[in-house]
Amino acid sequence: MYILTIYGREDEGAYAVLTPKGEHILYIFEEEDDATRFAMMLEERDYPEMHVIEVEKETIITACEMHDYQYAIITANDIVIPPEQNDFI
């Protein structure tokens, strides 16, 4: 499994998508290629350079559940695109 962080700021947390309702959802990618592709799309929209990090599925899901943080597992069959507006805070 893979998540995105800002390059050089990996210890500050993972990138999460901001929904229209103002909620953050952590995308957890099953495939590294999909995570890399999403990172490149973010960077094309003037986000900071992203870093793809491999994580253990159980560890990241447990962390999300412990902190009541929403997440979505992105499979190879899913298509996700970055928000139209840069939601980087």
MODELLER restraints for C-alpha pairs under 7 A, 6 or more apart:
rsr = mdl.restraints
at = mdl.atoms
rsr.add(forms.Gaussian(group=physical.xy_distance, feature=features.Distance(at['CA:1:A'], at['CA:28:A']), mean=6.33, stdev=0.5))
rsr.add(forms.Gaussian(group=physical.xy_distance, feature=features.Distance(at['CA:1:A'], at['CA:29:A']), mean=5.48, stdev=0.5))
rsr.add(forms.Gaussian(group=physical.xy_distance, feature=features.Distance(at['CA:1:A'], at['CA:30:A']), mean=4.63, stdev=0.5))
rsr.add(forms.Gaussian(group=physical.xy_distance, feature=features.Distance(at['CA:1:A'], at['CA:31:A']), mean=6.59, stdev=0.5))
rsr.add(forms.Gaussian(group=physical.xy_distance, feature=features.Distance(at['CA:1:A'], at['CA:54:A']), mean=5.70, stdev=0.5))
rsr.add(forms.Gaussian(group=physical.xy_distance, feature=features.Distance(at['CA:1:A'], at['CA:55:A']), mean=5.42, stdev=0.5))
rsr.add(forms.Gaussian(group=physical.xy_distance, feature=features.Distance(at['CA:1:A'], at['CA:56:A']), mean=6.21, stdev=0.5))
rsr.add(forms.Gaussian(group=physical.xy_distance, feature=features.Distance(at['CA:1:A'], at['CA:57:A']), mean=5.85, stdev=0.5))
rsr.add(forms.Gaussian(group=physical.xy_distance, feature=features.Distance(at['CA:2:A'], at['CA:28:A']), mean=5.65, stdev=0.5))
rsr.add(forms.Gaussian(group=physical.xy_distance, feature=features.Distance(at['CA:2:A'], at['CA:29:A']), mean=4.95, stdev=0.5))
rsr.add(forms.Gaussian(group=physical.xy_distance, feature=features.Distance(at['CA:2:A'], at['CA:30:A']), mean=6.37, stdev=0.5))
rsr.add(forms.Gaussian(group=physical.xy_distance, feature=features.Distance(at['CA:2:A'], at['CA:31:A']), mean=7.00, stdev=0.5))
rsr.add(forms.Gaussian(group=physical.xy_distance, feature=features.Distance(at['CA:2:A'], at['CA:32:A']), mean=6.14, stdev=0.5))
rsr.add(forms.Gaussian(group=physical.xy_distance, feature=features.Distance(at['CA:2:A'], at['CA:35:A']), mean=6.52, stdev=0.5))
rsr.add(forms.Gaussian(group=physical.xy_distance, feature=features.Distance(at['CA:2:A'], at['CA:52:A']), mean=6.38, stdev=0.5))
rsr.add(forms.Gaussian(group=physical.xy_distance, feature=features.Distance(at['CA:2:A'], at['CA:53:A']), mean=5.41, stdev=0.5))
rsr.add(forms.Gaussian(group=physical.xy_distance, feature=features.Distance(at['CA:2:A'], at['CA:54:A']), mean=4.46, stdev=0.5))
rsr.add(forms.Gaussian(group=physical.xy_distance, feature=features.Distance(at['CA:2:A'], at['CA:55:A']), mean=5.64, stdev=0.5))
rsr.add(forms.Gaussian(group=physical.xy_distance, feature=features.Distance(at['CA:3:A'], at['CA:14:A']), mean=6.68, stdev=0.5))
rsr.add(forms.Gaussian(group=physical.xy_distance, feature=features.Distance(at['CA:3:A'], at['CA:27:A']), mean=6.55, stdev=0.5))
rsr.add(forms.Gaussian(group=physical.xy_distance, feature=features.Distance(at['CA:3:A'], at['CA:28:A']), mean=5.26, stdev=0.5))
rsr.add(forms.Gaussian(group=physical.xy_distance, feature=features.Distance(at['CA:3:A'], at['CA:29:A']), mean=6.33, stdev=0.5))
rsr.add(forms.Gaussian(group=physical.xy_distance, feature=features.Distance(at['CA:3:A'], at['CA:35:A']), mean=6.94, stdev=0.5))
rsr.add(forms.Gaussian(group=physical.xy_distance, feature=features.Distance(at['CA:3:A'], at['CA:52:A']), mean=5.85, stdev=0.5))
rsr.add(forms.Gaussian(group=physical.xy_distance, feature=features.Distance(at['CA:3:A'], at['CA:53:A']), mean=5.46, stdev=0.5))
rsr.add(forms.Gaussian(group=physical.xy_distance, feature=features.Distance(at['CA:3:A'], at['CA:54:A']), mean=6.63, stdev=0.5))
rsr.add(forms.Gaussian(group=physical.xy_distance, feature=features.Distance(at['CA:4:A'], at['CA:14:A']), mean=5.60, stdev=0.5))
rsr.add(forms.Gaussian(group=physical.xy_distance, feature=features.Distance(at['CA:4:A'], at['CA:15:A']), mean=5.45, stdev=0.5))
rsr.add(forms.Gaussian(group=physical.xy_distance, feature=features.Distance(at['CA:4:A'], at['CA:50:A']), mean=6.27, stdev=0.5))
rsr.add(forms.Gaussian(group=physical.xy_distance, feature=features.Distance(at['CA:4:A'], at['CA:51:A']), mean=5.62, stdev=0.5))
rsr.add(forms.Gaussian(group=physical.xy_distance, feature=features.Distance(at['CA:4:A'], at['CA:52:A']), mean=4.81, stdev=0.5))
rsr.add(forms.Gaussian(group=physical.xy_distance, feature=features.Distance(at['CA:4:A'], at['CA:53:A']), mean=6.19, stdev=0.5))
rsr.add(forms.Gaussian(group=physical.xy_distance, feature=features.Distance(at['CA:5:A'], at['CA:13:A']), mean=6.49, stdev=0.5))
rsr.add(forms.Gaussian(group=physical.xy_distance, feature=features.Distance(at['CA:5:A'], at['CA:14:A']), mean=4.52, stdev=0.5))
rsr.add(forms.Gaussian(group=physical.xy_distance, feature=features.Distance(at['CA:5:A'], at['CA:15:A']), mean=5.27, stdev=0.5))
rsr.add(forms.Gaussian(group=physical.xy_distance, feature=features.Distance(at['CA:5:A'], at['CA:50:A']), mean=5.61, stdev=0.5))
rsr.add(forms.Gaussian(group=physical.xy_distance, feature=features.Distance(at['CA:5:A'], at['CA:51:A']), mean=5.21, stdev=0.5))
rsr.add(forms.Gaussian(group=physical.xy_distance, feature=features.Distance(at['CA:5:A'], at['CA:52:A']), mean=6.59, stdev=0.5))
rsr.add(forms.Gaussian(group=physical.xy_distance, feature=features.Distance(at['CA:6:A'], at['CA:48:A']), mean=6.41, stdev=0.5))
rsr.add(forms.Gaussian(group=physical.xy_distance, feature=features.Distance(at['CA:6:A'], at['CA:49:A']), mean=6.02, stdev=0.5))
rsr.add(forms.Gaussian(group=physical.xy_distance, feature=features.Distance(at['CA:6:A'], at['CA:50:A']), mean=4.56, stdev=0.5))
rsr.add(forms.Gaussian(group=physical.xy_distance, feature=features.Distance(at['CA:6:A'], at['CA:51:A']), mean=5.78, stdev=0.5))
rsr.add(forms.Gaussian(group=physical.xy_distance, feature=features.Distance(at['CA:7:A'], at['CA:49:A']), mean=5.58, stdev=0.5))
rsr.add(forms.Gaussian(group=physical.xy_distance, feature=features.Distance(at['CA:7:A'], at['CA:50:A']), mean=4.98, stdev=0.5))
rsr.add(forms.Gaussian(group=physical.xy_distance, feature=features.Distance(at['CA:7:A'], at['CA:51:A']), mean=4.89, stdev=0.5))
rsr.add(forms.Gaussian(group=physical.xy_distance, feature=features.Distance(at['CA:15:A'], at['CA:26:A']), mean=6.72, stdev=0.5))
rsr.add(forms.Gaussian(group=physical.xy_distance, feature=features.Distance(at['CA:16:A'], at['CA:24:A']), mean=5.56, stdev=0.5))
rsr.add(forms.Gaussian(group=physical.xy_distance, feature=features.Distance(at['CA:16:A'], at['CA:25:A']), mean=5.14, stdev=0.5))
rsr.add(forms.Gaussian(group=physical.xy_distance, feature=features.Distance(at['CA:16:A'], at['CA:26:A']), mean=4.27, stdev=0.5))
rsr.add(forms.Gaussian(group=physical.xy_distance, feature=features.Distance(at['CA:16:A'], at['CA:27:A']), mean=6.34, stdev=0.5))
rsr.add(forms.Gaussian(group=physical.xy_distance, feature=features.Distance(at['CA:17:A'], at['CA:24:A']), mean=5.40, stdev=0.5))
rsr.add(forms.Gaussian(group=physical.xy_distance, feature=features.Distance(at['CA:17:A'], at['CA:25:A']), mean=5.22, stdev=0.5))
rsr.add(forms.Gaussian(group=physical.xy_distance, feature=features.Distance(at['CA:17:A'], at['CA:26:A']), mean=6.36, stdev=0.5))
rsr.add(forms.Gaussian(group=physical.xy_distance, feature=features.Distance(at['CA:18:A'], at['CA:24:A']), mean=4.57, stdev=0.5))
rsr.add(forms.Gaussian(group=physical.xy_distance, feature=features.Distance(at['CA:18:A'], at['CA:25:A']), mean=6.55, stdev=0.5))
rsr.add(forms.Gaussian(group=physical.xy_distance, feature=features.Distance(at['CA:18:A'], at['CA:87:A']), mean=6.35, stdev=0.5))
rsr.add(forms.Gaussian(group=physical.xy_distance, feature=features.Distance(at['CA:24:A'], at['CA:70:A']), mean=6.74, stdev=0.5))
rsr.add(forms.Gaussian(group=physical.xy_distance, feature=features.Distance(at['CA:25:A'], at['CA:70:A']), mean=4.91, stdev=0.5))
rsr.add(forms.Gaussian(group=physical.xy_distance, feature=features.Distance(at['CA:25:A'], at['CA:71:A']), mean=4.84, stdev=0.5))
rsr.add(forms.Gaussian(group=physical.xy_distance, feature=features.Distance(at['CA:25:A'], at['CA:72:A']), mean=6.70, stdev=0.5))
rsr.add(forms.Gaussian(group=physical.xy_distance, feature=features.Distance(at['CA:26:A'], at['CA:70:A']), mean=6.31, stdev=0.5))
rsr.add(forms.Gaussian(group=physical.xy_distance, feature=features.Distance(at['CA:26:A'], at['CA:71:A']), mean=4.39, stdev=0.5))
rsr.add(forms.Gaussian(group=physical.xy_distance, feature=features.Distance(at['CA:26:A'], at['CA:72:A']), mean=6.21, stdev=0.5))
rsr.add(forms.Gaussian(group=physical.xy_distance, feature=features.Distance(at['CA:27:A'], at['CA:71:A']), mean=5.85, stdev=0.5))
rsr.add(forms.Gaussian(group=physical.xy_distance, feature=features.Distance(at['CA:27:A'], at['CA:72:A']), mean=5.12, stdev=0.5))
rsr.add(forms.Gaussian(group=physical.xy_distance, feature=features.Distance(at['CA:27:A'], at['CA:73:A']), mean=6.08, stdev=0.5))
rsr.add(forms.Gaussian(group=physical.xy_distance, feature=features.Distance(at['CA:27:A'], at['CA:74:A']), mean=6.52, stdev=0.5))
rsr.add(forms.Gaussian(group=physical.xy_distance, feature=features.Distance(at['CA:28:A'], at['CA:72:A']), mean=6.03, stdev=0.5))
rsr.add(forms.Gaussian(group=physical.xy_distance, feature=features.Distance(at['CA:28:A'], at['CA:73:A']), mean=4.75, stdev=0.5))
rsr.add(forms.Gaussian(group=physical.xy_distance, feature=features.Distance(at['CA:28:A'], at['CA:74:A']), mean=5.85, stdev=0.5))
rsr.add(forms.Gaussian(group=physical.xy_distance, feature=features.Distance(at['CA:29:A'], at['CA:35:A']), mean=5.77, stdev=0.5))
rsr.add(forms.Gaussian(group=physical.xy_distance, feature=features.Distance(at['CA:29:A'], at['CA:73:A']), mean=5.85, stdev=0.5))
rsr.add(forms.Gaussian(group=physical.xy_distance, feature=features.Distance(at['CA:29:A'], at['CA:74:A']), mean=4.66, stdev=0.5))
rsr.add(forms.Gaussian(group=physical.xy_distance, feature=features.Distance(at['CA:29:A'], at['CA:75:A']), mean=6.34, stdev=0.5))
rsr.add(forms.Gaussian(group=physical.xy_distance, feature=features.Distance(at['CA:30:A'], at['CA:74:A']), mean=6.06, stdev=0.5))
rsr.add(forms.Gaussian(group=physical.xy_distance, feature=features.Distance(at['CA:30:A'], at['CA:75:A']), mean=5.35, stdev=0.5))
rsr.add(forms.Gaussian(group=physical.xy_distance, feature=features.Distance(at['CA:30:A'], at['CA:76:A']), mean=6.81, stdev=0.5))
rsr.add(forms.Gaussian(group=physical.xy_distance, feature=features.Distance(at['CA:31:A'], at['CA:76:A']), mean=6.45, stdev=0.5))
rsr.add(forms.Gaussian(group=physical.xy_distance, feature=features.Distance(at['CA:35:A'], at['CA:52:A']), mean=6.55, stdev=0.5))
rsr.add(forms.Gaussian(group=physical.xy_distance, feature=features.Distance(at['CA:36:A'], at['CA:52:A']), mean=6.42, stdev=0.5))
rsr.add(forms.Gaussian(group=physical.xy_distance, feature=features.Distance(at['CA:38:A'], at['CA:81:A']), mean=6.89, stdev=0.5))
rsr.add(forms.Gaussian(group=physical.xy_distance, feature=features.Distance(at['CA:39:A'], at['CA:50:A']), mean=5.70, stdev=0.5))
rsr.add(forms.Gaussian(group=physical.xy_distance, feature=features.Distance(at['CA:41:A'], at['CA:82:A']), mean=6.79, stdev=0.5))
rsr.add(forms.Gaussian(group=physical.xy_distance, feature=features.Distance(at['CA:42:A'], at['CA:82:A']), mean=6.11, stdev=0.5))
rsr.add(forms.Gaussian(group=physical.xy_distance, feature=features.Distance(at['CA:43:A'], at['CA:49:A']), mean=5.98, stdev=0.5))
rsr.add(forms.Gaussian(group=physical.xy_distance, feature=features.Distance(at['CA:45:A'], at['CA:86:A']), mean=6.63, stdev=0.5))
rsr.add(forms.Gaussian(group=physical.xy_distance, feature=features.Distance(at['CA:47:A'], at['CA:86:A']), mean=6.90, stdev=0.5))
rsr.add(forms.Gaussian(group=physical.xy_distance, feature=features.Distance(at['CA:47:A'], at['CA:88:A']), mean=6.83, stdev=0.5))
rsr.add(forms.Gaussian(group=physical.xy_distance, feature=features.Distance(at['CA:64:A'], at['CA:70:A']), mean=6.64, stdev=0.5))
